[in-house]
Amino acid sequence: MRPSPVYLVLILLLVLLSICLLYSKQILQPEGMYIDEFRNTEGSLTFTVRTVSYNGSYHPRNAGVIWITNSNNQFVKTIKIWAQSYRNTLVKWIASSGNNTTGAITGASLTSHQLHSITWNGKNYSNVTVPDGDYKVNVEFSEHNATTNNPGKYKFVTFTKGADAVDITPANETYFTDMHLVWSPTAPVNGTIAGTVKNASDQPISGALVTVGSLTATSTQNGSYSISLPAGTYNVSCSAANYQTQNLSNIVITSNQTTTTDFTLQPIPNGVISGTVTDAQSQPIAGAVITDGTLSATSSETGFYSIEAFPGTYNLTCTAVNYVTQEQNNIIVTSNQTSTVNFNLASVANGDIVTPVNNLALNQNFPNPFGQQTTIRYYLAKGVPVSLCIYNTKGQLVRTLSSGAKSSGWNEVIWDGTNNQGKKLSSGNYICRLYSSGITQTITISLKH
C-alpha cells in the first residue's frame, strides 16, 4: 500500500523541523557578532557524596571513583579514585574512561566508607575548558569482585555547565547520601583588541571607526584605537571617510591579553566629472570656471574641462564673462568612472559685461571656525529671490538657511551648525552657497566642536 500524499508531507515537515532545531544556534547567530559568547564558561564545581556499605564480601573496605561525562556519556575527566589492586572492579568507570586517571586524585582502597568531596575546574583531562552544556558527575564503588554482569553501586547527578550558577541537593539514597553539587561560573574577564589605522603610505588615519559587534572605537591623531571586550572570536571592520572599508574575520580575543590588529586602508578611487562648455551656437567657450564651491576647473580652448572628485553627489556651476551662469545639480560621481556634464551658456543680453560680485556678494562668515553659531552676510544689488544653503563636502544639502525674495542691500543670517532636522552636525568643512538670478557665490565654513 502506497503512503498517502498527506503522510509524505508530514514526514517532510518533521525532517525540516529537525534540521532547524539542529542548526538553530547558527541560524539565530547574528553575522559579525561575538561567536563564542558563553559557550566555554569557566568556573568551579564542588560535589560531596557519602558512600554506604551494601555488605559486600570485603566490606567495609571499598574501592571507588568519581568522574565526569558529558551529555553524550563521553568521558571528560577522572576527578578522584580510591583503588589500586581492586581497580578492575570499577567496571562502569573502566568502560567509560579506559582507565584514564590524568589529572585525578589517586589513592588506595579505603578501609571504611566516608564523605568524599571533590572539585572540578570545568576542563577535560587535556586541561582544555569544555563547552557549556549538560554534564554528569558519576560515582561508582565496589565491596566485592565486581564484574560487568555483577557490578558494584553506581550513581550520577546531572547539572548544566554555563553562565548560570547551579546548586543541587539530591535526596539521600540507600548507598549514596549527603550529596550536594554546586557549579559557580567565573565572571568573564575581558581582553583587548588594539592597533593602528594607517593609509597605504603608512600615515596614521584619525577618526577611523573600528567596529566589533555592537562596540566601536575611533582612531586618535596617531591612528591608534583600543576596545575592551569579553574573550571570544569576532569579526572586525574599520571604515574611514574616503577610504575603502576593511573587514577581518575570526579575530580571537583572550582574557587579560591584548590582541594587536592593525588596519591599512586603501583610498576609494576617485571618479571624474568632465565635459565641454559651449555657447548657443555650439562653439567652445575657453576660460569658463566650473566649480562645486571647493573643486574647480577652467575650460580649455576647445571648451573641455575635467575635475577629479571623490565618489558622491555634486552641484556644479559654470560661469564665464559675458555669459549667463548655468547650474547642474545632483551630479553623481562613481569610483573609476567618468560622469559627463556639458554646459551650454547663453550670452548676456545687449552684450553687457556681467561682473557677478557687483550684483551678488557673499562675505566670509565670522567667526570661522565656529562652535556654537556663526554669522553669514550677503549683498544683493536689488530685491530678488535668493537661495542660501549649506552643503557637506560630498555636495549633499544639509541646511537651507534662506530662500525666497529678499530686500536689496546687506542681509544677515545666523547658523548654529545644525541640519534641517535640527541635529548638530559633526566637525568639518561645509560649503555655503548663495544663488540668485543665475549667479552663484560660495564660501567654505569650518565647524569645530
N, C-alpha and C positions, 0 to 999 in steps of 0.2 A: 504494500500500500504506500503510495507516494505521500510525503508530508504536504499539508495544505500551504498555500502562499502566506497566510496569516502567521502560521507557525514559523516559517522561514524568516519572515520579517522580525518576529520577536527574538529569534536567535541572533540575528544580525544586530539588533539594538542592544542586546545583552553584551555582545562582543565589543561594540563601540563604547559602551559604558565602562567595561572593564579596562579598556585601553586608556580612557580619560582618567579613571581613578589611578591607574598605574603611573601615569605621567602628569598627574595634577600639579606637582610642585614645579615641573618645568614649564607647564602651561601658565601657571599663575605668577611665575618669577618675572618681574619687570626687567626688560632689557636695559643693561647698563647699570643696574643696581647691584648692591652687595650680594655676592653669590653664595657665600657660605655662612650667612648670619645664623648664629645659634645652632649650627649643625655639629660642632665639635666642642661643646661646652666643657670647660674644665671645672673640676670640683673634687669633692671628697665624699666617700661612702663609709659609714660605720655600721657594723652589724654585730649583734650579740645573739648567742643561742646556747642553751644548756642541753647537753645530750643526757638521755635517761636510759638506763640499762634495760635490755629485753631478756636478761638472764641467759645469754649465750654460753657456749661451752667453756669460754675462758673469761667470763665476766668476773669482776668489774673492769678487768683490763679491756682496752678497746683501741682500735686504730680508726683514724678518721681524716676527713679532708673537707675544706671549703673552697669552692672555685666559682668563677663567673662564666656564664654563657650568654650569647645574645638571643634575640627573639627567634632565630632560626636554629637554636640549640647548638650553635657552633661555639667551640671552645675559645675563650678570651684569655683567661689567666688563672693560674692556681694561686690562691692567697695564703692558705695555711694548710699544712699536712702534718699529722702526728702518726707516723707509721714508718717502720723500717723493714724488719723481716716479714711483717704482715701486710705490706703494701699491696700485695697481689689480691687481698680480699676486698679492696675498694673497686669493685668491678665496674660500677657506673662511671666513676671518675676516669678509670683507665680507658674505657670505651670513648669517653669524651675528649680526653687530653692526650692520650698516647703516652702517659707518664711524664708529661711536661711539667716541671717544677721551677722553670725560670722565674726568678724574682720572688719565689714563695718563701714563707717562713716554714722551716722544716724541723722536725724533732722526732723523738722515739715514741712508740706507742705509750699510752697512759695506763697507769695502774688503777685509775678511778675516773668517773665521769666528772665534768666540771663545766663552768661557764666559759665559752670561747668568745673573744672579742677580736674583730678584725677591722682593718681599714683598707680602702681601695681608692686609688687616685684617678680612676677613670681611664687608665691606659691598659693596653694589652701587654702580653709578655715581651713584646719587642719595644716597650716603652713609648708607644705611639698612642695619643689620645684617640679613643674610638668615637665613631659618630653617635649623635644623640639617638635615643630610641629606647625600646623596652629591653631590659636585661634581667637575668635570673641570678640570684645568689643560691648556689647549690650546697647542700650539706649531706655527707654520707659517713656512716660509721659502722663498724662490724665488731662482734664479740665471738665470732666463730669462723671457721674456714669457709667463708662465703664464696659462692660461685655465681655465674650468670643466672643459673636456674634456682639458686638458693641464696639471694643477696642479703646484705645487712639492711640497715634502715636508711631511708633517704627522704629528704625534704627540700623544696625550693621555695623561694619568695621572689616574686616579680615586682619590679619597680621601673619607673621611666626616668632615664637619664636625660636631663635637659636643663633649660634655663630656670625651671621652677623647682623650688625646694620640695623634698619628699620626706614624710615622717610616718612610718608604718609600724604598728604593734600587732603582729598576728596573734591569734588566740593560741593558748597552750594546747599541745597535743600529747599523746601518750609518751612518745620518745623524744619530743623536742619542746622545750619550754623557755620562758624568759626571752622570747625573740623580740628584737627591736631593730628597725632599719631606718637610717637617716641619710638622705642624699643632700649635700649642701653645695650648690653651684658657686663657683668663684666669680665674683663680679668681673666682667671683661676689662682688660687693661688695654688702652688704646695704643696704637702705633702711629707713625707719622709718615706721610708722603711729602717729600720736599725736593726742590731742584731749582733750575733756572729756565727762563724762556728767552731764547735768542733768535735772531734772524739768520739768514743764510750767510751774512757777513760776520757772524759771531758777535754781533752787537746786541746788548740787552733790549728787551721789549717790555716797557712798563704798561700797566693797565690791561695786560692779557688776563683772560678769565679761564681758570683751571677748574674743571667740574668733575666731581667724583660722586655719582649718585645724586643726592639732594644737597651735598656740601659743595661749597665753592670757595675759591681764594683768588685774589687779584695780585698780579706780579707787581713788585716795587720798582723803584727807579733803576735798580741794578738787575732787574729781571727775576729776582728770587721770589719764591712762594713757599708756603707750608700749610698742610692741613692735618689735623689730628683726627683719627677715626678708628673704629673698632677693627681688630685683626680680621682679615678675610681676603678675598680675591675680588678685584674691582676692574671696571672699565673706566678709563680716564680720558678726558678730552681737554684740549686747550684751543682757545679761539682769541683772536685779536682783530681790531679793525684793519681792513686792507690786507689781511693775511688769510691763507687757507687754514681751516681747522684741522688739527692733528688729533687722531684717536689712537689710544693704546689700550690693548686688551690684556686681561689676566695679570694685572699687577698685584703681587702678593704683599699684604701688609701684615707684619708680625708685631705682637705686643712688645712694648718697650724698645722697639727698634725703629730706625728711620730708613725708609726705602727711598733711595735717590732716583728721581725720574726727571730727566731733562727733556725739554722740547726745543726743536729747531723748526720754526715756522717759515714756510715759503710764501712769498708775496702773491697776492691774487693778480694774475696777469691783467694788464690794462687793456682797455678797448680803445677805439679811435672814433672820433667824430670828424668827418671830412665832407667836403662838397665844394660848390662853386658859388660865387656871388656875381650876379649879372643884373643888367638894367632891363627896362621894359622892352628893349629891342634885342634882348638875349646877348648883349655884348658884355664881356667881362669887366668887372669893376676892381681895380687894383687899390690896395691901401685900406680896404674896409676892415673894421675891427669886429671880430666875432668873440663874444665872451659870455661866461655864466656868472661873472662877478668875481671869480677867482682865477680861473683858467682863461686864456685868451690866445688868439692867433690873428694874423693880418693876411689878407688875401694877396696873392701874387699878381704879376702882370696878366696871367691867364685867368685871374679870378679864383684860383684854387686856394683852399686853406685846409689845415689839418690840426686837430687837437687830440693829444693823448690824455685819457682820463680813466680814473678808477671806475669799475662797474657801478652803476647806479642810474638815477634819473636826473636829467639836467634841463634847465630852462635857458635857452640861448637868445641873445640879442645881437643884431648886426647893424652897425652904424657906419655911415660914410658921408663925407662932406657933400652937400647938395642933394642928398637922398633922404627919404623918409625912413626912419629906423623901423626895422621889422623884428618881430619876436617869433620864436618857435618853441613851444613848451612840451614838457614830458618826453624829452628825448631819452630813450633807454640805451645805455651803454652796457655791452656784454663783453666778458673777457675774451681776448684774442679775436674779436670781431670788429668790423667797421660799420658804423651807422652813418648812412649818407643823409646829409641835411643841406639842401640847396636854398639859397636866398635869391629872391628876385625883387630888387628895390625900385620903388617909384621915385621919379625926380621930384624935387621940391617945386611947388607951383610958382610961376613967374620968375624962375631962376634965382629966387632969394637964397642966399647962403645962410644955412641954419647952424648956429652955434648952440648946441643943447644946453650948455651951462647957463646961457643968458636967459633961457626960458624956464629952466628947471635946475635946482641946485640941492644937493644933499650933503650936509655937513657931517664930519666925523662925530660920532656920539661922544658924550662925556658923562661920567668918567669912562675910560676904556683902558684896560679891562675893568669890569664891574662885577659886583657880587650880589647886591640887593636890587638895585634899579639903575637905569641909565637914561639920559635924555637925548632924543634924536630930533634935530631941527632940519627943516627943508623949506625951500623957497619956490614959490610959483609966481610967474610973471603976470598971470591972470587967473581968475577963479575958474577952475576946470576940475573935472573928476580926476582923482588920483588913486593909486593903489600903493600902500606902504606895507611890505610883508617881510617876514623873517624866514630864511631857508637854512637847512643844515648843509654841510659840505657835500652831501650827495645830491643836492638840488631839490630836496623834499620840503614842501611847505610845512612849517611848524607853527607859525603865528601870523595872523592878519592884524596889523596894528591900526590901519586906517584904510577906508575905501569910500568912494562917493565924491561928491563935489566939495571942494574946499575953497576958502577965500584966497585972494591973491596976497602976496607978501610972505612973511615968515610964519611957518606953522611949527608947533612943538608937540612931540609925543613922548610919553614916558613908558619904558618897557621894563617889566620886573623879572624877565628871564623865564617866564612860563610859556607853555604852548597853548593852543586853542582850547585844550581841555582843562586849563588851569594848573597843570602839573609842572613842577620845576624841572627845567632841562638840565642835562649834565654839563659839566665844564667842557669848554672847547670853543672853536671858532664858528661863527654863524654869519651868513650873508644877509645884509639889509638891502632891499631892492625897492627903489622908488620909480614908479612908472606913471606917465601921463602923456596923452596925445602922441603916442608912438615914440616917446623918448624915455630912456631908462638911465638911472643913476644907481650905483651900488657902492657900499662900504662894507668892510669886514669888522665885525664886533666880536670881542673876546669876553666870554663868560667864565668866571673863576669863582668857585665856592671857597 
